[in-house]
Amino acid sequence: MPMVSQIHKTRQSSQTTKKPFQWQFLLPKYWGIWLIFLVFLPLIYLPLKYQFKIGKNLGKLIFKTVKRRQNDTLVNLKLAFPQKTDEERYQMAEQVFINAGVGLFESLCAWFRPDIFTRQVTVSGLQHVINAQNLNQSVMLLGAHYTMLDLGGRLASMFIPVDIVYRPQNNALLEWFIYNARTRIFNEQIAHQDMRKLTKNIKNKHIIWYTPDQDFGLKQGVMADFFGVSAATLTAQRRLIRLADKQNPSAVIAIHFYRETPVDMPNGRRPHYHIQFTPMLDNYPSDDEIADANRVNALLERLIRTDPTQYMWFHRRFKTQPTGINYYQSS
């Protein structure tokens, strides 16, 4: 426990300031979003078992009605799990949406009722982060997009201070709402294009959370294997970890989190979560960009396989293909 306390001292005293409210948010074009806030925010004060029940039914409803996302999910699962039957993949896809529906409530609670998770989490591998910080290294946490969304950040923040690299929302009201909510969880939030701030925080030995598991084309990455399929894979972290300190580069550690209990919480059980930090990647980055991308993808894949239905398979992970094939053409 003393080591955990010591690592928390690295949290900066001047955390991210909140974005100011803008009067334009009261315009009619934002009324739909305000209505959603009005409906969902009071629900987070229900017991968790009722929140999860609502989230489960919401996920099922979206799965049935939002056909494009359903089809994208089924395409991804067919590519990633060809050995499974169509019926098995359909059940997996529905569970992905159920987990996402529950994840909505988990994230809202993480933002506005964070203390309800205090006794609901275990952690493994924390010593790898502590050891790197004791060696005066910044830490690059490589994560993935899970349906638990920001609850993973809340769980991590119980043990370490984390800066997150994020993609700003296109909708100004959503950006204001989510950004300000996340100030309760993360040490700092760094927009993905703000390389100056990112480099500065790496130099200051912060713990940076970076998610390289989405398809942003080949201008920012290379093709690498992911669940046996060629996928555009971000490689910016290779440059970042040496950019600030070539003599003492960032320690690269994967972070994984998942719900250990079923969403139905049988017999009145409360949900329980586990957060895992892997050992530091050795000899990373190497001189081979593609080999490094394959290595990172293999690591994330192994972690995702803990429960594949808690991963966001509804993103078009395999949309970039140099051969020109479009897996989602019929979606």
C-alpha positions in Angstrom: 0.0 0.0 0.0 2.8 2.6 0.7 3.9 2.2 -3.0 0.4 3.0 -4.2 0.3 6.1 -2.0 3.7 7.1 -3.4 2.5 6.9 -7.0 -0.5 9.0 -6.3 1.8 11.8 -5.3 2.7 12.2 -9.0 -0.8 13.5 -9.6 -0.5 17.1 -10.7 -2.0 19.7 -8.4 -3.5 21.6 -11.3 -5.8 19.1 -12.9 -7.7 19.8 -16.1 -10.1 22.7 -15.7 -13.6 22.3 -16.8 -15.0 23.7 -20.1 -17.3 26.6 -19.6 -21.0 26.4 -20.3 -22.1 28.0 -23.6 -25.5 29.7 -24.0 -25.7 28.2 -27.5 -26.4 24.9 -25.7 -29.9 26.1 -25.0 -30.7 26.4 -28.7 -33.4 24.0 -30.1 -30.8 21.8 -32.0 -29.6 20.6 -28.6 -33.0 19.9 -27.0 -32.9 16.3 -28.0 -29.6 15.8 -26.1 -31.0 17.6 -23.0 -34.0 15.3 -23.1 -31.7 12.3 -23.1 -29.9 13.7 -20.1 -33.2 14.4 -18.4 -34.3 10.8 -18.9 -31.1 8.9 -18.0 -29.3 10.9 -15.3 -32.0 10.3 -12.6 -31.9 6.6 -13.3 -28.3 6.3 -12.0 -29.6 6.7 -8.4 -31.6 3.4 -8.7 -29.9 0.3 -7.3 -27.4 -1.1 -9.7 -29.4 -4.3 -10.4 -32.2 -2.1 -11.8 -29.8 0.1 -13.8 -28.3 -3.1 -15.3 -31.8 -4.4 -16.2 -32.7 -1.2 -18.0 -29.3 -1.2 -19.7 -29.7 -4.8 -20.8 -33.1 -4.1 -22.4 -31.8 -0.9 -24.0 -28.9 -2.8 -25.5 -31.3 -5.4 -26.9 -33.5 -2.7 -28.3 -30.6 -1.0 -30.1 -29.4 -4.3 -31.4 -32.8 -5.0 -33.0 -33.4 -1.5 -34.4 -30.0 -0.1 -35.4 -29.4 -2.5 -38.3 -26.2 -1.0 -39.6 -24.4 -1.4 -36.2 -25.8 -4.9 -35.9 -24.5 -5.8 -39.3 -21.1 -4.3 -38.7 -20.9 -6.3 -35.5 -21.8 -9.5 -37.2 -19.3 -8.9 -40.0 -16.5 -8.3 -37.4 -17.4 -11.4 -35.5 -17.5 -13.5 -38.6 -14.1 -12.3 -39.6 -12.6 -12.7 -36.1 -14.4 -16.0 -35.1 -14.9 -18.0 -38.3 -15.0 -21.2 -36.3 -18.2 -20.3 -34.6 -21.6 -20.8 -36.1 -23.9 -18.0 -37.3 -26.2 -18.6 -34.3 -23.2 -18.4 -31.9 -22.0 -15.2 -33.5 -25.5 -13.7 -33.4 -25.8 -14.4 -29.7 -22.3 -12.9 -29.2 -23.4 -9.8 -31.1 -26.5 -9.3 -29.0 -24.4 -9.7 -25.9 -22.0 -7.0 -27.1 -25.0 -4.6 -27.3 -26.3 -5.7 -23.9 -22.9 -5.0 -22.4 -22.8 -1.6 -24.1 -26.3 -0.8 -22.7 -25.1 -1.7 -19.2 -21.8 0.2 -19.9 -23.8 3.4 -20.4 -25.0 3.2 -16.8 -21.6 2.1 -15.6 -20.0 5.2 -17.2 -22.7 7.5 -15.8 -22.1 6.1 -12.4 -18.4 6.4 -12.8 -18.8 10.1 -13.5 -21.4 11.0 -11.0 -21.4 8.2 -8.3 -17.8 7.0 -8.4 -17.7 5.8 -4.9 -20.2 2.9 -5.5 -17.4 0.9 -7.1 -14.9 1.3 -4.2 -15.4 -2.3 -2.9 -16.2 -3.8 -6.3 -12.8 -4.1 -7.9 -9.6 -6.2 -7.8 -6.3 -5.3 -9.5 -3.4 -7.3 -10.8 0.0 -6.2 -12.2 0.0 -2.8 -10.6 3.6 -3.4 -9.6 4.6 -3.0 -13.2 3.4 0.6 -13.3 4.9 1.3 -9.9 8.3 -0.1 -10.9 8.4 2.0 -14.0 7.6 5.2 -12.1 10.2 4.3 -9.5 12.7 4.2 -12.4 11.6 7.7 -13.3 9.9 6.6 -16.5 6.7 7.9 -17.9 4.2 5.1 -18.6 2.3 4.5 -21.9 -0.8 2.4 -21.1 -2.1 0.7 -24.2 -5.8 0.1 -23.9 -8.7 -0.9 -26.1 -12.3 0.2 -26.6 -14.5 -1.8 -24.2 -18.2 -1.6 -23.6 -17.6 -0.5 -20.0 -16.4 2.8 -21.4 -15.3 5.2 -18.7 -15.8 2.9 -15.8 -12.4 1.4 -16.8 -10.9 4.9 -16.2 -12.6 5.2 -12.9 -11.3 1.8 -11.8 -7.8 2.7 -12.9 -7.9 6.1 -11.1 -8.5 4.3 -7.8 -4.9 3.1 -8.0 -2.9 5.5 -10.3 -3.3 9.0 -11.8 -3.9 8.8 -15.5 -3.8 11.2 -18.4 -6.0 10.1 -21.3 -5.5 10.8 -25.0 -9.0 11.2 -26.5 -10.8 12.2 -29.7 -13.1 15.3 -29.1 -16.8 14.9 -29.8 -18.1 16.5 -32.9 -21.2 17.7 -31.0 -20.3 20.7 -28.8 -22.8 19.9 -26.1 -21.7 16.3 -25.8 -18.0 17.4 -25.8 -18.8 19.8 -22.9 -20.7 17.2 -20.9 -18.3 14.3 -21.4 -15.2 16.3 -21.0 -16.4 17.9 -17.7 -17.6 14.6 -16.4 -14.2 13.0 -17.1 -12.5 15.6 -15.0 -13.7 13.6 -12.0 -11.8 10.6 -13.2 -8.7 11.5 -15.2 -5.7 13.6 -14.2 -5.7 15.3 -17.6 -7.4 14.9 -20.9 -5.3 15.4 -24.0 -6.9 15.9 -27.4 -5.3 13.4 -29.9 -4.0 16.3 -32.1 -2.4 18.2 -29.2 1.1 16.8 -29.6 2.7 19.6 -27.7 0.8 18.9 -24.5 1.2 15.1 -25.0 4.9 15.4 -25.4 5.1 17.8 -22.3 3.3 15.3 -20.1 5.5 12.4 -21.3 8.5 14.5 -20.4 7.0 15.1 -16.9 6.8 11.3 -16.4 3.0 11.1 -16.4 1.0 7.9 -17.0 -0.6 8.2 -20.4 -3.6 6.1 -21.6 -3.5 5.6 -25.3 -5.9 3.3 -27.3 -4.4 2.1 -30.7 -7.2 -0.3 -31.6 -9.3 1.7 -34.1 -9.0 2.0 -37.8 -7.9 5.5 -38.8 -6.4 4.5 -42.2 -2.8 4.1 -43.2 -1.7 7.7 -42.8 -1.4 7.0 -39.1 -0.5 3.3 -39.1 0.3 0.1 -40.9 -1.6 -3.1 -41.7 -1.2 -5.8 -39.0 -2.9 -8.9 -37.9 -5.9 -8.6 -35.5 -7.9 -11.8 -34.7 -6.4 -13.3 -37.9 -7.5 -10.4 -40.1 -5.4 -7.7 -41.6 -6.3 -4.4 -39.9 -5.1 -0.8 -40.0 -3.2 -0.3 -36.8 -2.0 2.9 -35.2 1.7 3.2 -34.6 2.0 6.7 -33.2 2.8 5.4 -29.7 6.2 4.1 -31.1 7.3 7.6 -31.8 5.8 9.1 -28.7 7.6 6.9 -26.2 11.0 8.1 -27.5 10.0 11.6 -28.4 10.3 13.1 -25.0 13.3 11.1 -23.6 15.4 9.0 -25.9 17.7 7.9 -23.0 14.8 6.8 -20.7 11.8 6.1 -22.9 8.3 5.4 -21.7 7.5 2.0 -20.2 4.8 0.4 -22.4 2.2 -1.6 -20.5 -1.2 -2.8 -21.6 -4.3 -2.1 -19.5 -7.3 -4.4 -19.5 -10.6 -4.3 -17.5 -13.7 -6.4 -17.5 -16.8 -7.2 -15.5 -16.4 -10.6 -13.8 -20.1 -11.0 -12.9 -23.0 -11.4 -15.4 -25.2 -8.4 -16.0 -28.2 -10.1 -14.4 -26.4 -10.2 -11.0 -28.0 -13.5 -9.8 -28.8 -14.0 -6.1 -28.5 -10.3 -5.4 -24.8 -10.2 -6.1 -23.2 -6.8 -6.8 -21.1 -6.4 -9.9 -17.4 -7.1 -9.6 -14.7 -5.9 -11.8 -11.0 -6.7 -12.5 -8.4 -4.4 -13.8 -5.1 -5.8 -15.2 -1.8 -4.3 -16.0 0.6 -6.5 -18.1 4.3 -6.6 -17.7 6.3 -3.9 -19.6 7.0 -4.7 -23.2 10.7 -5.3 -23.7 12.6 -4.2 -26.7 9.7 -2.0 -27.8 9.8 -0.2 -30.1 12.0 -2.3 -32.4 13.3 -1.3 -35.8 10.4 -3.1 -37.4 7.2 -1.1 -37.4 5.0 -3.9 -38.7 6.4 -6.4 -36.3 5.7 -4.0 -33.4 2.1 -3.5 -34.6 1.5 -7.2 -34.8 3.0 -7.6 -31.3 0.7 -5.0 -29.8 -2.4 -6.4 -31.6 -1.6 -9.9 -30.4 -1.3 -8.6 -26.8 -4.6 -6.7 -27.0 -6.3 -9.7 -28.7 -5.2 -12.0 -25.9 -6.7 -9.7 -23.3 -10.0 -9.2 -25.3 -10.4 -12.9 -25.5 -11.0 -12.9 -21.7 -14.6 -12.0 -22.7 -14.9 -10.9 -26.3 -18.4 -9.7 -25.8 -17.2 -6.8 -23.6 -15.3 -5.4 -26.6 -16.8 -2.8 -29.0 -17.2 -4.9 -32.0 -19.7 -2.5 -33.6 -16.9 -0.3 -34.8 -15.7 -0.9 -38.4 -12.3 -2.3 -37.3 -11.4 -3.8 -40.7 -12.7 -1.1 -43.0 -9.2 -0.2 -44.5 -8.0 -2.9 -46.8 -5.3 -2.2 -49.4 -6.8 -4.9 -51.7 -9.9 -2.7 -52.0 -12.2 -5.3 -50.4 -15.1 -3.9 -48.5 -16.2 -6.3 -45.8 -19.1 -3.9 -44.8 -20.5 -3.4 -48.3 -23.8 -5.0 -47.5 -24.0 -3.3 -44.1 
